[in-house]
Amino acid sequence: MRMATALLVGLSVAVPSTAQAQRLEAGGFITYAFLEQIGSTDHGIGTSTLGLGGRAVWHVVRFVDLDGELAIHPNVGVSGYKVEGFLGAKAGVRFRRFGAFVKVRPGVLFFSKDPFGVDRPGAPFAAAEWAHSLDPALDVGGVIEYYSPRGLIFRFDLGDTLVTYHARSVVALPQFQPPREVAGFTTRNRQWSFGIGRRF
């Protein structure tokens, strides 16, 4: 009995009230990223992308949120699209009108056409039909929020998206050249986003 009482007291201290803990935020955002080394492993090569996405945030405990988002970039790499998804932790403090946080969110990047020019298996020899690719990523950075009197949440994210590209066989154009092996490597990609949401 004493152990159960102590456990209940500990949970009441560690976890905020139900009204506070079960708060969900949802909204949309626009995002910009500069993807380093897309198309080449030479330093300085890269491509800029714009995307749109949706975000959901669950307030787990007082200073920590479960933060997830999904975004699509309609034109990236070799004229394909990119989808990125992240789910992780956002930790920080909220004041009456502002909040400041750090975030660490693992996720993935999906390219409809491999950005390094990997040929689709079974494609005609003379056709450039790129395979899709899926690579792990990690989003780290900072978040600033503004809470309007009308209940809207304005959020600005700034950070790095670390992408670990797996090893692949790249088909050089023209395809009469033999494929070349590109070893797996990790890039740091600058990314920011601005979004508007609401708490439910």
SETOR-340622 format. One line per field, with one value per residue: x, y, z of N, C-alpha, C in turn; chain; residue number from 1. Coordinates in Angstrom, 3 decimals. Layout:
<recs>
n.xx: [X  ...];
n.yy: [Y  ...];
n.zz: [Z  ...];
ca.xx: [X  ...];
ca.yy: [Y  ...];
ca.zz: [Z  ...];
c.xx: [X  ...];
c.yy: [Y  ...];
c.zz: [Z  ...];
chaine: [A  ...];
num: [NUM  ...];
</recs>
This chain:
<recs>
n.xx: [0.828  1.872  3.901  2.423  1.133  3.339  4.213  2.085  2.197  4.711  4.276  2.391  3.940  5.896  4.460  2.400  -0.921  -3.909  -5.228  -3.205  -1.247  -2.438  -2.367  -2.541  -0.824  -1.241  -0.494  0.592  3.433  6.056  9.084  12.618  15.530  19.024  20.549  23.435  25.957  24.355  24.031  26.750  29.874  31.573  32.950  30.895  29.001  25.529  21.934  19.077  15.946  12.399  9.650  6.437  4.553  3.088  2.525  2.612  2.370  2.897  2.404  4.332  5.641  6.361  8.564  9.214  8.401  6.756  7.543  6.579  6.744  5.851  6.921  6.801  8.843  8.487  10.177  13.222  16.621  17.063  14.893  12.811  10.659  10.879  10.361  10.246  10.385  10.075  10.395  10.589  12.171  11.402  12.638  12.402  11.536  8.491  7.110  4.847  4.275  6.296  8.398  11.273  13.357  15.224  15.808  15.789  15.453  15.007  14.685  13.621  14.585  13.014  13.487  11.951  13.226  16.402  18.871  21.503  21.620  20.979  20.291  17.122  16.345  16.177  15.528  15.436  18.425  19.311  17.828  17.148  16.065  15.424  15.972  14.065  14.932  15.738  16.825  18.374  17.935  18.675  17.360  18.476  18.545  17.318  14.341  12.020  9.147  6.101  3.305  0.187  -2.373  -4.787  -4.612  -3.092  -0.078  3.027  5.798  9.316  11.894  15.315  18.172  20.241  20.026  20.998  22.031  22.450  23.715  23.351  25.621  25.884  25.451  26.248  24.953  26.503  25.864  26.530  24.785  26.413  28.755  30.445  28.880  29.629  30.897  29.625  30.585  29.032  28.114  27.894  26.039  25.769  23.061  21.760  18.746  15.605  12.420  9.103  6.134  2.577  0.385  -2.057  -3.236  -4.884];
n.yy: [-1.200  1.253  1.453  1.699  4.118  5.864  5.591  6.707  9.346  10.069  9.891  11.913  14.132  13.965  13.946  16.236  17.622  16.035  17.762  19.404  17.602  16.208  17.727  18.640  19.803  21.032  21.749  23.551  24.062  25.809  24.951  25.231  23.883  23.228  20.903  19.273  18.173  16.745  14.776  14.651  13.847  15.848  18.559  21.269  21.097  21.119  21.409  23.538  23.375  23.746  23.144  21.853  21.091  19.150  19.196  17.677  17.900  16.571  17.153  15.783  15.706  18.357  19.882  18.620  17.609  15.420  15.391  15.588  15.472  15.783  16.318  17.438  17.896  19.201  19.279  18.111  16.931  14.788  15.986  14.778  14.131  14.809  13.328  13.944  12.783  13.152  12.212  12.851  14.297  17.421  19.841  22.254  25.552  27.292  30.488  33.202  34.407  33.506  30.747  28.628  26.188  23.096  20.569  17.121  14.855  11.831  10.389  9.888  10.233  10.228  9.752  10.166  9.859  8.705  10.857  10.684  9.460  6.684  3.866  2.450  -0.913  -3.185  -1.281  0.062  -0.070  2.295  4.266  6.783  5.969  6.542  4.948  4.840  6.037  5.529  6.981  7.178  9.855  12.707  15.227  18.089  20.927  24.257  25.809  28.434  29.841  31.699  32.729  33.661  36.019  35.075  32.377  31.123  29.517  30.506  29.305  28.955  27.176  26.247  24.650  21.691  19.106  15.944  13.630  10.276  8.789  5.739  3.299  3.167  2.174  4.219  5.375  6.841  9.507  9.773  6.568  4.648  4.520  2.683  1.732  3.493  3.101  4.597  5.337  4.996  7.932  10.790  13.805  17.252  19.323  22.464  23.694  25.326  26.273  27.649  27.901  27.665  26.959  25.365  24.817  22.020];
n.zz: [0.000  0.842  -1.048  -3.416  -2.940  -2.821  -5.443  -6.898  -5.978  -6.945  -9.726  -10.038  -9.591  -11.583  -13.981  -15.624  -15.014  -16.399  -18.101  -18.945  -19.906  -22.037  -24.457  -27.726  -30.567  -33.831  -37.235  -40.217  -42.451  -44.217  -45.813  -46.286  -47.758  -48.159  -49.934  -49.561  -51.823  -53.575  -56.375  -56.719  -55.134  -54.668  -52.842  -51.904  -53.917  -54.501  -53.955  -53.885  -52.190  -51.891  -49.752  -48.594  -45.688  -42.953  -39.413  -36.162  -32.650  -29.473  -26.109  -23.833  -21.222  -18.862  -19.926  -22.275  -25.555  -27.864  -31.145  -34.435  -38.032  -41.522  -44.792  -48.195  -50.999  -54.050  -56.332  -56.856  -56.861  -59.602  -61.089  -59.708  -56.870  -53.315  -50.163  -46.761  -43.438  -39.923  -36.504  -33.158  -30.253  -28.709  -26.700  -24.105  -22.902  -22.125  -22.203  -21.432  -23.926  -25.623  -26.687  -26.354  -27.745  -28.151  -30.603  -31.475  -33.860  -35.301  -38.611  -42.049  -45.528  -48.571  -51.965  -55.045  -57.443  -57.598  -56.299  -57.103  -59.504  -59.897  -61.741  -62.596  -61.813  -64.489  -66.380  -69.751  -71.727  -72.959  -71.763  -69.340  -66.514  -63.369  -60.247  -57.180  -53.851  -50.383  -47.476  -44.229  -41.830  -39.713  -37.790  -36.311  -34.160  -33.454  -32.062  -32.200  -30.793  -31.066  -29.242  -30.002  -28.943  -29.901  -29.875  -31.813  -32.942  -33.846  -35.472  -35.793  -37.236  -37.193  -38.348  -38.786  -41.159  -41.050  -43.328  -44.145  -46.754  -48.353  -49.754  -53.321  -56.802  -59.350  -62.371  -64.980  -67.259  -70.753  -70.767  -71.798  -70.529  -67.944  -64.794  -61.730  -58.448  -55.562  -52.409  -49.175  -47.361  -45.139  -44.964  -43.959  -43.905  -44.392  -43.053  -42.811  -41.435  -41.464  -39.703  -38.925  -36.319  -34.130  -30.816  -29.379];
ca.xx: [0.000  2.770  4.601  1.476  0.937  4.548  4.251  1.106  2.725  5.797  3.713  1.725  4.975  6.619  3.570  1.449  -2.316  -4.416  -5.567  -1.972  -0.479  -3.094  -2.493  -2.043  -0.659  -1.207  -0.401  1.338  4.653  6.855  10.457  13.697  16.728  20.109  21.068  24.832  26.562  23.410  24.526  28.201  30.491  32.516  32.581  30.286  27.907  24.284  20.725  18.108  14.599  11.305  8.639  5.289  4.312  2.224  3.239  1.837  3.187  2.214  3.095  4.498  5.828  6.388  9.587  9.543  7.318  6.952  7.417  6.653  6.319  6.009  6.979  7.113  9.541  8.005  11.152  14.550  17.434  16.960  13.508  11.837  10.227  11.463  9.512  11.012  9.582  10.851  9.662  11.562  11.947  11.614  12.722  12.668  10.666  7.463  6.693  3.491  4.149  7.371  8.999  12.578  13.537  16.146  15.124  16.549  14.397  15.407  13.699  14.052  14.393  12.641  13.602  11.253  14.291  17.650  19.564  22.839  21.525  20.995  19.371  16.110  16.604  15.344  15.261  16.131  19.831  19.538  16.885  17.508  14.946  16.098  15.336  13.823  15.868  15.309  18.028  18.111  18.282  18.546  17.123  18.901  18.560  16.583  12.971  11.458  7.705  5.357  1.933  -0.638  -3.545  -5.899  -4.376  -2.241  1.324  3.932  7.012  10.459  12.914  16.590  19.078  20.914  19.482  22.099  21.562  23.436  23.423  23.942  26.439  25.090  26.111  25.740  25.067  26.860  25.337  25.601  24.810  27.394  29.847  30.124  28.486  30.690  30.453  29.717  30.536  28.126  28.678  26.911  26.117  25.038  22.287  21.063  17.309  14.770  10.989  8.207  4.809  1.492  -0.392  -2.994  -3.285  -6.219];
ca.yy: [0.000  2.404  1.537  2.211  5.542  6.577  5.597  7.679  10.682  10.316  10.149  13.214  15.155  13.859  14.161  17.289  17.227  15.534  18.896  19.918  16.579  15.794  18.858  18.342  20.911  20.619  22.891  23.386  24.863  25.844  24.660  25.388  23.106  23.139  19.541  19.232  17.079  16.009  14.597  14.526  13.847  16.963  19.536  22.496  20.826  20.938  21.906  24.159  22.843  24.279  22.126  22.116  19.938  19.213  18.894  17.380  17.942  16.056  17.569  14.579  16.223  19.812  20.504  17.757  17.299  14.490  16.304  14.869  16.222  15.170  17.379  17.029  18.864  18.715  19.241  18.005  15.865  14.723  16.330  14.002  14.779  14.286  13.319  13.766  12.611  13.115  12.032  12.844  15.102  18.865  20.156  23.660  26.249  28.174  31.630  33.632  34.672  32.912  29.497  28.349  24.742  22.355  19.395  15.992  14.029  10.905  10.246  9.354  10.991  9.397  10.406  9.423  9.544  8.774  12.102  10.416  8.857  5.229  3.357  1.515  -2.278  -3.600  -0.191  -0.076  0.322  3.661  5.187  7.228  5.755  6.468  4.233  5.643  5.718  5.856  7.105  7.689  11.254  13.186  16.668  18.688  22.378  25.042  26.217  29.587  29.912  32.848  32.356  34.847  36.087  34.343  30.946  30.594  29.297  30.769  28.544  29.058  26.144  26.429  23.590  20.834  17.785  15.034  12.531  9.228  8.133  4.412  3.067  2.849  2.149  5.363  5.270  8.130  9.794  8.781  5.271  3.740  4.407  1.696  2.313  3.721  2.906  5.733  4.810  5.685  9.084  11.608  15.230  18.196  20.143  23.566  23.663  26.126  26.204  28.562  27.309  28.172  25.870  25.656  23.797  21.438];
ca.zz: [0.000  0.894  -2.321  -4.406  -2.650  -3.236  -6.904  -7.365  -5.692  -7.885  -11.045  -10.036  -9.656  -12.849  -15.114  -15.347  -14.976  -17.666  -18.960  -19.529  -20.600  -23.266  -25.366  -29.060  -31.499  -35.228  -38.137  -41.448  -42.528  -45.434  -45.423  -47.270  -47.426  -49.139  -49.861  -49.979  -52.575  -54.406  -57.727  -56.740  -53.811  -54.609  -51.832  -52.379  -54.832  -53.773  -54.594  -52.979  -52.338  -51.094  -49.520  -47.743  -44.842  -41.787  -38.173  -34.966  -31.441  -28.282  -24.890  -23.027  -19.865  -18.830  -20.758  -23.410  -26.478  -28.971  -32.270  -35.699  -39.216  -42.829  -45.799  -49.559  -51.854  -55.345  -57.428  -56.257  -57.452  -61.067  -61.428  -58.967  -55.639  -52.080  -48.979  -45.526  -42.237  -38.691  -35.258  -32.069  -29.055  -28.686  -25.274  -23.831  -21.953  -22.661  -21.405  -21.769  -25.350  -26.401  -26.269  -26.950  -27.662  -29.002  -31.137  -32.021  -34.437  -36.373  -39.664  -43.339  -46.758  -49.720  -53.267  -56.096  -58.385  -56.834  -56.664  -57.628  -60.828  -59.872  -62.748  -62.133  -62.307  -65.609  -67.318  -71.040  -71.638  -73.432  -71.114  -67.989  -65.605  -62.087  -59.143  -55.980  -52.771  -49.018  -46.662  -42.877  -41.593  -38.340  -37.754  -35.042  -34.263  -32.478  -32.389  -31.507  -30.980  -30.557  -28.940  -30.199  -28.061  -30.507  -29.754  -32.873  -32.616  -34.955  -35.151  -36.695  -37.009  -37.875  -37.926  -39.754  -41.436  -41.359  -44.168  -44.383  -48.026  -48.433  -50.952  -54.498  -58.108  -60.095  -63.817  -65.553  -68.590  -71.310  -70.088  -72.386  -69.565  -66.896  -63.502  -60.760  -57.080  -54.644  -51.048  -48.283  -46.668  -44.424  -45.234  -43.102  -44.825  -43.731  -43.297  -41.932  -41.750  -40.756  -39.696  -38.080  -35.766  -33.059  -29.764  -29.187];
c.xx: [0.865  3.496  3.682  1.243  2.130  4.636  3.281  1.576  3.835  5.298  3.043  2.720  5.623  5.764  2.581  0.027  -2.784  -4.719  -4.332  -1.272  -1.101  -3.395  -1.794  -1.945  -0.616  -1.167  0.374  2.541  5.209  8.310  11.409  14.882  17.744  20.760  22.473  25.128  25.574  23.925  26.028  28.693  31.534  32.032  31.984  29.140  26.635  23.112  19.781  16.719  13.637  10.251  7.528  5.018  3.330  2.958  2.243  2.781  2.334  3.027  3.160  4.622  6.102  7.369  9.906  8.285  7.745  6.582  7.583  6.164  6.577  5.945  7.307  7.753  9.260  9.044  12.557  15.309  17.372  15.488  12.488  11.365  10.862  10.434  10.401  10.060  10.469  9.914  10.674  11.164  12.227  11.547  13.060  11.672  9.674  7.183  5.310  3.301  5.202  7.805  10.309  12.913  14.752  15.420  16.135  15.516  14.960  14.300  14.301  13.824  14.114  12.748  12.873  12.198  15.614  18.475  20.960  22.809  21.642  19.911  18.376  16.404  15.629  15.024  15.994  17.523  20.044  18.633  17.367  16.283  15.520  15.281  15.012  14.820  15.304  16.542  17.672  18.612  18.085  18.432  17.486  18.927  17.770  15.228  12.604  9.968  7.140  3.898  1.057  -1.812  -4.741  -5.696  -3.555  -0.793  2.146  5.294  8.067  11.503  14.166  17.543  19.733  20.120  20.638  21.540  22.703  23.034  24.114  24.748  25.552  25.970  25.471  25.999  25.345  26.238  26.467  25.798  25.734  28.610  29.463  29.707  29.698  30.107  30.654  29.546  29.562  28.828  27.538  27.127  25.336  24.376  21.518  19.576  16.588  13.318  10.233  6.792  3.849  0.677  -1.349  -3.002  -4.726  -6.337];
c.yy: [1.254  2.580  2.115  3.703  6.360  6.663  6.626  9.105  11.034  10.616  11.508  14.357  15.163  14.227  15.256  16.773  16.798  16.657  19.461  18.877  16.230  16.999  18.528  19.634  20.341  21.860  22.544  24.299  24.842  25.680  24.838  24.556  23.246  21.788  19.497  17.989  16.248  15.963  14.404  14.433  14.931  17.997  20.784  22.292  20.609  21.498  22.465  23.592  23.581  23.197  22.611  20.877  20.201  18.719  18.604  17.305  17.464  16.437  16.389  14.938  17.713  20.431  19.724  17.461  16.186  15.242  15.540  15.710  15.410  16.288  16.782  18.194  18.430  18.606  19.262  16.878  15.912  14.841  15.400  14.792  14.096  14.362  13.100  13.672  12.479  12.928  11.925  13.783  16.571  19.279  21.625  24.240  27.126  29.293  32.065  33.803  33.971  31.572  29.288  26.879  24.292  21.094  18.376  14.998  13.121  10.785  9.665  10.381  10.005  10.244  9.560  9.042  9.753  9.993  11.893  9.693  7.358  4.703  2.395  0.123  -2.651  -2.507  -0.429  0.517  1.789  4.683  5.535  7.123  5.510  5.676  5.213  5.225  6.186  5.844  7.644  9.115  11.583  14.703  17.200  20.206  23.041  25.472  27.430  29.649  31.212  32.444  33.604  34.847  35.307  32.831  30.327  30.487  29.520  30.179  28.719  28.032  26.482  25.341  22.881  19.537  16.904  13.833  11.554  8.479  6.772  4.281  2.672  2.837  3.221  5.157  6.652  8.284  10.224  7.398  4.254  3.591  3.410  2.387  2.502  3.612  4.188  5.195  5.611  6.823  9.895  13.073  16.009  19.217  21.210  23.516  24.569  25.954  27.229  28.002  27.988  26.978  26.332  24.500  23.347  20.802];
c.zz: [0.000  -0.437  -3.403  -4.210  -3.107  -4.755  -7.470  -7.133  -6.671  -9.277  -11.115  -10.109  -11.047  -14.046  -14.767  -15.366  -16.352  -18.624  -19.643  -20.396  -21.940  -24.139  -26.674  -29.854  -32.904  -36.105  -39.394  -41.491  -43.938  -45.032  -46.600  -46.805  -48.547  -48.959  -50.443  -50.818  -53.381  -55.840  -57.820  -55.309  -53.695  -53.610  -52.480  -53.350  -54.015  -54.548  -53.536  -53.247  -51.428  -50.929  -48.618  -46.908  -43.722  -40.563  -37.055  -33.774  -30.267  -27.058  -23.922  -21.552  -19.972  -19.824  -22.033  -24.223  -27.426  -30.240  -33.576  -36.855  -40.472  -43.865  -47.153  -50.297  -53.292  -56.445  -56.850  -56.941  -58.962  -61.457  -60.807  -57.763  -54.438  -50.972  -47.771  -44.351  -41.019  -37.502  -34.129  -30.955  -29.326  -27.217  -25.083  -22.865  -22.715  -21.666  -21.879  -23.267  -26.218  -25.816  -26.999  -26.694  -28.473  -29.446  -31.646  -32.529  -35.536  -37.406  -40.922  -44.432  -47.884  -50.980  -54.303  -57.225  -57.666  -57.258  -57.231  -58.977  -60.831  -60.810  -62.115  -62.674  -63.416  -66.603  -68.630  -70.978  -71.985  -72.748  -69.714  -67.099  -64.211  -61.067  -58.018  -54.900  -51.439  -48.131  -45.275  -42.709  -40.115  -38.376  -36.371  -35.218  -33.166  -33.003  -31.547  -31.820  -30.412  -30.407  -29.005  -29.227  -28.605  -30.485  -30.863  -32.400  -33.885  -34.605  -36.234  -36.288  -37.804  -37.399  -39.081  -39.916  -41.883  -42.116  -44.397  -45.648  -48.057  -49.715  -52.120  -55.750  -58.964  -61.576  -64.369  -66.933  -69.519  -70.693  -70.742  -71.475  -68.481  -65.596  -62.596  -59.353  -56.267  -53.235  -50.199  -47.548  -46.044  -44.749  -44.185  -44.009  -44.054  -44.073  -42.306  -42.350  -40.922  -40.854  -38.745  -37.603  -34.694  -32.066  -29.548  -27.805];
chaine: [A  A  A  A  A  A  A  A  A  A  A  A  A  A  A  A  A  A  A  A  A  A  A  A  A  A  A  A  A  A  A  A  A  A  A  A  A  A  A  A  A  A  A  A  A  A  A  A  A  A  A  A  A  A  A  A  A  A  A  A  A  A  A  A  A  A  A  A  A  A  A  A  A  A  A  A  A  A  A  A  A  A  A  A  A  A  A  A  A  A  A  A  A  A  A  A  A  A  A  A  A  A  A  A  A  A  A  A  A  A  A  A  A  A  A  A  A  A  A  A  A  A  A  A  A  A  A  A  A  A  A  A  A  A  A  A  A  A  A  A  A  A  A  A  A  A  A  A  A  A  A  A  A  A  A  A  A  A  A  A  A  A  A  A  A  A  A  A  A  A  A  A  A  A  A  A  A  A  A  A  A  A  A  A  A  A  A  A  A  A  A  A  A  A  A  A  A  A  A  A];
num: [1  2  3  4  5  6  7  8  9  10  11  12  13  14  15  16  17  18  19  20  21  22  23  24  25  26  27  28  29  30  31  32  33  34  35  36  37  38  39  40  41  42  43  44  45  46  47  48  49  50  51  52  53  54  55  56  57  58  59  60  61  62  63  64  65  66  67  68  69  70  71  72  73  74  75  76  77  78  79  80  81  82  83  84  85  86  87  88  89  90  91  92  93  94  95  96  97  98  99  100  101  102  103  104  105  106  107  108  109  110  111  112  113  114  115  116  117  118  119  120  121  122  123  124  125  126  127  128  129  130  131  132  133  134  135  136  137  138  139  140  141  142  143  144  145  146  147  148  149  150  151  152  153  154  155  156  157  158  159  160  161  162  163  164  165  166  167  168  169  170  171  172  173  174  175  176  177  178  179  180  181  182  183  184  185  186  187  188  189  190  191  192  193  194  195  196  197  198  199  200];
</recs>
